[in-house]
Amino acid sequence: MDSTIKKILILGSGMMVEPLIDFLLKNPSNRILVGTNMIKNMEAIMSKKKNPNLTAEELDVIKDKEKLNLLVKNSDIVISYLPPFLHETIAKECLKEKKNMMTTSYVNDAIYKLNDQVKKEGLIFMNEIGLDPGIDHLITHKVINEANKRGDKIIHCESWCGALCSPEYLNNPLLYKFTWSPRGALMALRNMAKQYINGNIVEIPSNELLVKTTNKNFHNCFNFEGYYNRDSLSYKDLYELEDAETLIRGTIRFKGFGFVIQCLKNLGLFEDSKIPEGLINWKNYFYSALLTKEENSKLIKNISAKYITVGDELFIPESNLEHTLDGEDKFYIELSMLALSKFTEEYIKENDFKISFNKIYSCLKYLDLYEDNNKV
């Protein structure tokens, strides 16, 4: 093991930082300093590790440029786990102090524009080195290199990956657990996708991304689905796949994830909108923003009258919800009906209505959206 002391600056203290710290602390010569504006997060981590080689400093990289500069200057390498829009700020400090830098984020235009300067200074700025993007790049290049050595041509290339929870711990109706920034994970689900399939550019708008999922049962023991991941077109040149007629990059999840998230999209939870003043909890929000709107009331009545009958097993005793249910039951049922009403008739027919209803009903209830103390 290398005994040279390395001073490593980690910026950010989100969910991915602690596993990184555990890995880096395996080398006793590493000295790790974490800069974060959420110092309590790090204090909790440090109290568990009890390792003198791990320290933390409170830092706001936007407001305290002098402190940021000092921390970068006193490090050997900088690892940024900050939101992607902040990477440019960190990169410029690293260039100024001639320090190498690493991130797991996609390379954006601002970082790409620094490429020539980084090369000129003889530095290494490594980006896209997480799971996706990251491990997928390594595996793809391995396959490509092996094919090139054999003299083969690659005409069809698909890359599917995703951080999936071990089944015994998958104990929620979202069929997912966050291992990185929840906001980042959810924001990624708003993207449209552009893929290269059978020689054609295929664009999938954001509102169809999770509706048009594909079965991806790589193993008989698992029930996976996949949805397309962002823009695969640029990778045709980056991977030097000039013969490829299909190049797909996608994300895999347990089957049903796409439906649940699309339901939440249907309820407006992925839209950029300012929360009106005076809304104190989610129940208040949904009643004021959705359930009391005349247009939405009609949609709820239409779909409930069409699919629900007296004595149905869906726990709905009558098709006329207004006169038979109240309180929490009515709230979750109407929200579920509203979410389902935004799908096409074709989609409703293709998917068992009872199963679909129970999936979103269970999810909304799991999120405790009716509870008064569940604040917006």
Beta strands, then each sheet from edge to edge (+ up, - down):
strand 1: 6-11
strand 2: 30-36
strand 3: 54-58
strand 4: 77-80
strand 5: 100-103
strand 6: 125-126
strand 7: 156-161
strand 8: 193-197
strand 9: 200-204
strand 10: 214-215
strand 11: 224-228
strand 12: 246-254
sheet 1: 3+ 2+ 1+ 4+ 5+ 6+
sheet 2: 7+ 12+ 11- 10+
sheet 3: 8+ 9-
end
